[in-house]
Amino acid sequence: MVDAHQTFVIVGAGLAGAKAAETLRAEGFTGRVILIGDERDHPYERPPLSKGYLDGKADRDSVFTHERPWYAGADIELHLGQPVTALDRYAKTVQLGDNTVIHYDKLLLATGSEPRRLDIPGTDLAGVHHLRRLAHADRLRNVLAALGRDNGHLVIAGAGWIGLEVAAAARGYGAEVTVVEAEPTPLHQVIGPELGQIFTELHSSHGVRFHFGARLTEITGQDGMVLTARTDDGEEHPAHDVLAAIGAAPRSALAEAAGLDMAERAHGGGVAVDASLRTSDPHIYAAGDVAAAHHPLLGTRLRVEHWANALNGGPAAARAMLGQDVAYDRIPYFFSDQYDLGLEYSGWAPPGSYDEVIIRGDAGKREFIAFWLKDRRILAGMNVNVWDVTETVQELIRARQQHDAEALADPSVPLDSLL
């Protein structure tokens, strides 16, 4: 067991950081565990911020990973509302915003990601929003309710997962919604045009207006309030509020300033880590959104921004910090809920990586499983309103075997018989 006099510091009090701290204690570590976060709220999960909490179906307390007293009971020291401003790898210290200096023996960076900003005139207006933190969701929830009461207009820049989930929540409140997206379909870079059209039809049937092939160029306002959103094709959309949902960037500035190896932009940027989530410094690890990890199964470096990666990556890093043999090879996974559509996606099939998409089930009724294949081998699978198949889908991805397209597409053929 690791020396009880050692201090393990975790920078980033999100889900990855909280689960890492929990795992250190569960594995018997008796040294100091210090969890540092720059938000005043204790660790919480982010999916409800664009789903259950945002749409009013879940209360605020439901988002937290643990109740606040749990941390004291587990002897985990919380430093909240304090950003880490400097990392000294040679002294093995981190410095907080109030100039407090904390020594570490092992360090975990779980700093997450941050929303990308619109670089256009008008983003300083009061009605321009981002959604990443609980405070953002608190504000946006009230905004959507007000828009619904007043028949107000929300313009969303970006038709990715966050943009679509917020669109669904906004329509639930009764707000008018326009989504501006540069690509020809929603989720174009994630699931491709073959499946993107399904989400166009889903949201259109609920009253969402799409403006494809365009980008916002200006947000106009008066007395600090939003009035319109203009696009690069000359269109002008009425707007009382605007949400920027154009992706996220890893919060890796601290690691970069400390001289840690970084991943190439082609791999999503972030802090480069090996399969045990260890950085180029043997005393420092990274997990969650900020980590670009070598994936032993997929044979490439991935940076994954989804809930499951934080949930599982934090504990994997904690075990590696304790000296256990760790090879983090989880299949990437995420889920989404929009209106009456629920889905789970497993795997990794970026644009250009696959040569075929097979649909198993009825896409028209939005009850199907989609498979992305390369050379007849499954790269990814997405089950839409079809449940209890994720484990099998992931086993099919791991198997790396070739499949007959007809059998894969035939719902009468049991899925597990294809293993």
Secondary structure, 3 states (H helix, E strand, C coil): CCCCCCEEEEECCCHHHHHHHHHHHHCCCCCEEEEEECCCCCCECCHHHHCCCCCCCCCHHHHECCCHHHHHHCCEEEEECCCEEEEECCCCEEEECCCCEEECCEEEECCCEEECCCCCCCCCCCCEECCCCHHHHHHHHHHHHHHHHHCCEEEEECCCHHHHHHHHHHHHHCCEEEEEECCCCCCHHHHHHHHHHHHHHHHHHCCCEEEECCCEEEEEEECCEEEEEEECCCCEEECCEEEECCCEEECCHHHHHCCCCECCHHHCCCEEECCCCECCCCCEEECHHHEEEEECCCCEEECCCCHHHHHHHHHHHHHHHCCCCCCCCCCCEEEEEECCEEEEEEECCCCCCCCEEEEEEECCCCEEEEEEEECCEEEEEEEECCCCCHHHHHHHHHHCCECCHHHHHCCCCCHHHHC
